[in-house]
Amino acid sequence: MPSYIYHDRKMIKWMPFNALLEQGDHIVDLLNGRTKKVMPILSIDQQSELNYKLEVAYLFKNEVLIKYFRDGAIYEIKGIISRTDIYNKLIFVGDSFVSALQIINIEVI
């Protein structure tokens, strides 16, 4: 009986399928697009209420739970507002910051 030693061609055998990688990336983007949400549009009353809650929480150093929208998803950050940047419209909570334009809800805890 002859002995046969298998020599693997490593990645060479997969080279014809290399074109499918771009399709795979496109499919992943499409699947991620399904889970993305659209940023909620706030009315003027809701914006005024958020502004009021932000001012009260900042002045009295209350702990807040801020919900914000980024990249098709809603995130939360919890803490005390340490400072605000009026020119860049940023709100600093602890070591992180949130754009004021991305905030959709503020709850005082």
N, C-alpha and C positions, 0 to 999 in steps of 0.2 A: 504494500500500500504506500503510495507516494505521500510524502509530507508536504503540506501546502502552508505557506506562511502568507497571511494577509497583510498587505502593505496599504495602510490608509493614505488616501490622497489629501487628507486634511481639508482645507478650505477650497481647494481647486474644484472639487465636485459640486460645490454650492455656487460657483460663480455665475451660472446661467440664471439663477434665481435672484441675483443681486438687483435686478431692475424692479423686483417686487417690493423692495424695501421702501421706495418712495410711495408706493401704493399703501403700504402698511402705515407709514406716517400720516398719510392723508386720511385713512380710515380712523386712526386714533384721534385726529383732529375733529372729524365728523362726530365720533362718539362723545368726545368731550363737549362739543357744541350742543349736544342734546341736553346735557345736564346744566349748561349755563343758563342763568336767569337774566331777565332784563331789569335794569335798575328801575325801582319804583319812582314814579313822578310824584313829587310832593306839592300840595297846594300851597298857596301863600299863607293860609292859616296854619298849616302844619309847619311851615318854615318859621313862622313867627313863634310858635310854641316851642320848637327846637331851640331857637335863639334865646328865648326866655329861660328854658331849663338849663341851657349852657351857662348863661350869666349867673343864675342862682347857684349852680353847682360850683362854679369857679370862685364866686365871692365867699361862699360859706364853707368851702373846702369839703364838700360832700363827696362821698364815693358814688361813682356813676357806672352804669353799664351802657356802653355805646355800641350800637349796631351800625355797621357801615358796609357799603357795597364796593367790591373790588374784583375785577376780572371775572365777572359773571357769577359771583358767589357772595353770600352775606356772611360777614365775620363779626365777632364780638370782642370787645376789649373792656376790661374792668379795672378801675382804679380811681385815683384822685387826679383831677386836672391840675397839672403843675404850672403850665403857662400856655399862652396862645400867641400865634404869630399872625398878626392882622394882614401883613403885606402878602405873605405866601398862603394865607388861609389854612393854617395848620393848627391842630390842637394836640398838645403834648400830654399824654397820660403815662406817668412813670417814665420809663426809658424809651417808649415808643411814641409814635405820632400818627395822626389820622388827618386826612384832608377834610376840611369842613364841607366841601362839596360832595363828599361821598357818604356823609352821615345820613342815615334814614330814621334813626330812633335814639333817644337818650332817656334812660330811666335812672332816677335818683334812688339809691339803695339806702 
